[in-house]
Amino acid sequence: MTTQTKPIELHYWPTPNGWKITIYLEEAGLPYEMHYVNIGKGEQFEPSFLKIAPNNRMPAIVDPEGPGGQPISVFESGAILQYLGRKTGQFYPSDERARVEVDQWLFWQMGGLGPMAGQAHHFRQYAPEKVPYAIDRYTNEVNRLYGVMNRRLADREFLAGEYSIADMASIGWVKPHENQGQDLNDFPNLKRWFETIMARPAVIRALEVGQEHRRNIAEDKEAQKVLFGQRAR
């Protein structure tokens, strides 16, 4: 078990991807200090942030006690979870077979659940005009993915058996299920998993971080221009 003496810098905004990292830090009991990145105002494009997050997306961390005792920065939420899991030995098994089990579901979230739920959010909540094909396409795909989770959780408590970074990565994308056009009553195993994780004290604390900064992007046209009109610069 690694003892962290200096706080980890967390560059964050309260979104499903940001929540992944506050959940881990709270669950692992690691000290951290907040650096809010207001994505609605374009702070993700500031040169100081791009040095640690070249994809201009949060979250990102700077660990002053990185490998060899030297600072290290990490971007991409999945990579951050793996890094912290390896560093602390918590919620990310060292046994290869068990670790592969976790990695499969972490990458499933990164490549499937997150992007598809994000597109469902976009076309259902933010698109300036309703596009029925896009709404149906992504709502149906999220429904399929929820079905995958529901079957997976039929005979185990968590996605990889034991509670892990795979669950931390996924919970924030199930939290806004209503905005994705989904009813958890259609997925009883998923609903049980969701309620179990949402009741964890560390998760409750993690989801409260930065809540005072949240606002309704659907009603903020200027923020939408920043978030949805990005091109190479």
SENU-379159 format. One record per residue (C-alpha): x, y, z. Coordinates in pm, whole numbers. Example, Ala and Ser with C-alpha at 12.3 -4.5 7.8 and 13.67 -1.06 7.14 Angstrom:
BEGIN
<rec <1230; -450; 780>>
<rec <1367; -106; 714>>
This chain:
BEGIN
<rec <0; 0; 0>>
<rec <145; 337; -104>>
<rec <136; 624; 143>>
<rec <65; 954; -31>>
<rec <206; 1252; 160>>
<rec <153; 1526; -99>>
<rec <-193; 1582; -246>>
<rec <-264; 1479; -602>>
<rec <-369; 1769; -822>>
<rec <-704; 1689; -981>>
<rec <-803; 1896; -1284>>
<rec <-1175; 1841; -1289>>
<rec <-1528; 1939; -1375>>
<rec <-1834; 1757; -1234>>
<rec <-1921; 1527; -1524>>
<rec <-1939; 1146; -1558>>
<rec <-1573; 1134; -1658>>
<rec <-1468; 1367; -1377>>
<rec <-1664; 1164; -1124>>
<rec <-1458; 856; -1202>>
<rec <-1154; 1016; -1043>>
<rec <-1319; 1175; -740>>
<rec <-1476; 836; -670>>
<rec <-1138; 662; -683>>
<rec <-963; 923; -469>>
<rec <-1239; 914; -209>>
<rec <-1256; 534; -205>>
<rec <-879; 501; -174>>
<rec <-849; 778; 86>>
<rec <-588; 965; -116>>
<rec <-530; 1335; -46>>
<rec <-612; 1562; -341>>
<rec <-655; 1926; -425>>
<rec <-907; 2057; -673>>
<rec <-825; 2253; -988>>
<rec <-1155; 2325; -1157>>
<rec <-1155; 2337; -1537>>
<rec <-1469; 2518; -1648>>
<rec <-1535; 2343; -1976>>
<rec <-1831; 2569; -2054>>
<rec <-1600; 2871; -2056>>
<rec <-1323; 2705; -2257>>
<rec <-1067; 2673; -1977>>
<rec <-970; 2334; -2122>>
<rec <-794; 2521; -2405>>
<rec <-560; 2719; -2180>>
<rec <-192; 2646; -2251>>
<rec <-120; 2551; -1890>>
<rec <-388; 2281; -1904>>
<rec <-286; 2156; -2249>>
<rec <59; 2079; -2110>>
<rec <-91; 1800; -1902>>
<rec <-399; 1721; -2114>>
<rec <-312; 1760; -2485>>
<rec <-658; 1637; -2589>>
<rec <-812; 1942; -2414>>
<rec <-1039; 1721; -2207>>
<rec <-1061; 1678; -1836>>
<rec <-1001; 1501; -1603>>
<rec <-626; 1502; -1567>>
<rec <-403; 1462; -1265>>
<rec <-57; 1565; -1157>>
<rec <94; 1333; -899>>
<rec <387; 1505; -725>>
<rec <498; 1165; -597>>
<rec <515; 982; -927>>
<rec <752; 701; -1031>>
<rec <1099; 752; -888>>
<rec <965; 1025; -662>>
<rec <926; 1263; -955>>
<rec <601; 1436; -1060>>
<rec <396; 1280; -1336>>
<rec <88; 1401; -1520>>
<rec <-177; 1166; -1656>>
<rec <-472; 1242; -1883>>
<rec <-762; 1019; -1999>>
<rec <-985; 896; -1719>>
<rec <-923; 526; -1783>>
<rec <-547; 573; -1779>>
<rec <-575; 772; -1456>>
<rec <-774; 494; -1291>>
<rec <-519; 233; -1398>>
<rec <-230; 450; -1278>>
<rec <-387; 509; -938>>
<rec <-481; 143; -911>>
<rec <-126; 30; -978>>
<rec <16; 296; -747>>
<rec <-202; 215; -446>>
<rec <-284; -152; -503>>
<rec <-650; -73; -439>>
<rec <-948; -164; -660>>
<rec <-718; -293; -937>>
<rec <-588; -647; -878>>
<rec <-225; -746; -929>>
<rec <-314; -1099; -1036>>
<rec <-306; -1101; -1417>>
<rec <-623; -1302; -1470>>
<rec <-820; -1079; -1234>>
<rec <-667; -766; -1383>>
<rec <-766; -868; -1736>>
<rec <-1121; -910; -1610>>
<rec <-1119; -551; -1483>>
<rec <-947; -413; -1793>>
<rec <-1207; -566; -2024>>
<rec <-1488; -382; -1852>>
<rec <-1291; -61; -1812>>
<rec <-1223; -52; -2186>>
<rec <-1583; -152; -2254>>
<rec <-1690; 160; -2070>>
<rec <-1429; 383; -2235>>
<rec <-1505; 262; -2587>>
<rec <-1876; 187; -2559>>
<rec <-2089; 299; -2267>>
<rec <-1937; 646; -2229>>
<rec <-1931; 751; -2596>>
<rec <-2273; 605; -2676>>
<rec <-2438; 754; -2367>>
<rec <-2270; 1084; -2450>>
<rec <-2418; 1081; -2799>>
<rec <-2760; 991; -2658>>
<rec <-2732; 1288; -2422>>
<rec <-2631; 1515; -2706>>
<rec <-2910; 1433; -2947>>
<rec <-3178; 1400; -2678>>
<rec <-3083; 1707; -2471>>
<rec <-2855; 1949; -2657>>
<rec <-2898; 1923; -3034>>
<rec <-3050; 2245; -3173>>
<rec <-3290; 2039; -3383>>
<rec <-3442; 1698; -3319>>
<rec <-3293; 1430; -3542>>
<rec <-3515; 1121; -3496>>
<rec <-3269; 881; -3656>>
<rec <-2983; 993; -3428>>
<rec <-3205; 988; -3119>>
<rec <-3322; 635; -3195>>
<rec <-2976; 515; -3294>>
<rec <-2803; 617; -2972>>
<rec <-3094; 555; -2736>>
<rec <-3120; 200; -2870>>
<rec <-2746; 143; -2844>>
<rec <-2741; 258; -2481>>
<rec <-3032; 24; -2418>>
<rec <-2828; -261; -2569>>
<rec <-2529; -173; -2351>>
<rec <-2746; -163; -2040>>
<rec <-2862; -509; -2139>>
<rec <-2500; -625; -2156>>
<rec <-2442; -497; -1803>>
<rec <-2765; -649; -1678>>
<rec <-2667; -995; -1805>>
<rec <-2316; -960; -1669>>
<rec <-2445; -870; -1324>>
<rec <-2689; -1161; -1306>>
<rec <-2442; -1381; -1119>>
<rec <-2196; -1137; -962>>
<rec <-2217; -825; -746>>
<rec <-1986; -608; -956>>
<rec <-1869; -601; -1316>>
<rec <-1541; -783; -1256>>
<rec <-1658; -976; -952>>
<rec <-1501; -755; -686>>
<rec <-1563; -381; -668>>
<rec <-1306; -218; -896>>
<rec <-1214; 72; -1120>>
<rec <-1445; -78; -1385>>
<rec <-1744; -3; -1164>>
<rec <-1612; 343; -1082>>
<rec <-1576; 417; -1452>>
<rec <-1928; 305; -1535>>
<rec <-2144; 435; -1252>>
<rec <-2136; 799; -1360>>
<rec <-2263; 709; -1704>>
<rec <-2558; 518; -1561>>
<rec <-2644; 793; -1312>>
<rec <-2819; 1011; -1578>>
<rec <-3008; 714; -1725>>
<rec <-3331; 909; -1759>>
<rec <-3161; 1161; -1989>>
<rec <-3054; 865; -2202>>
<rec <-3414; 747; -2235>>
<rec <-3362; 443; -2010>>
<rec <-3566; 292; -1726>>
<rec <-3361; 94; -1475>>
<rec <-3668; -109; -1387>>
<rec <-3614; -281; -1722>>
<rec <-3273; -399; -1597>>
<rec <-3312; -541; -1243>>
<rec <-2954; -660; -1201>>
<rec <-2818; -330; -1324>>
<rec <-3057; -144; -1094>>
<rec <-2934; -344; -794>>
<rec <-2571; -270; -887>>
<rec <-2651; 99; -937>>
<rec <-2825; 136; -602>>
<rec <-2547; -52; -422>>
<rec <-2272; 173; -557>>
<rec <-2468; 496; -521>>
<rec <-2514; 417; -150>>
<rec <-2140; 390; -82>>
<rec <-2026; 681; 142>>
<rec <-1719; 751; -72>>
<rec <-1931; 767; -387>>
<rec <-2177; 1003; -220>>
<rec <-1888; 1232; -121>>
<rec <-1730; 1208; -465>>
<rec <-2045; 1305; -652>>
<rec <-2086; 1613; -434>>
<rec <-1748; 1757; -535>>
<rec <-1805; 2068; -744>>
<rec <-2182; 2035; -757>>
<rec <-2213; 2406; -689>>
<rec <-2051; 2464; -1030>>
<rec <-2292; 2251; -1230>>
<rec <-2543; 2421; -1454>>
<rec <-2786; 2327; -1725>>
<rec <-2583; 2321; -2046>>
<rec <-2903; 2264; -2243>>
<rec <-3000; 2623; -2164>>
<rec <-2655; 2778; -2212>>
<rec <-2601; 2848; -2580>>
<rec <-2256; 3000; -2532>>
<rec <-2133; 2693; -2346>>
<rec <-2273; 2474; -2622>>
<rec <-2068; 2664; -2878>>
<rec <-1755; 2595; -2674>>
<rec <-1834; 2229; -2611>>
<rec <-1986; 2121; -2940>>
<rec <-1823; 2345; -3201>>
<rec <-1462; 2242; -3155>>
<rec <-1229; 2196; -3448>>
<rec <-853; 2164; -3476>>
<rec <-686; 2488; -3379>>
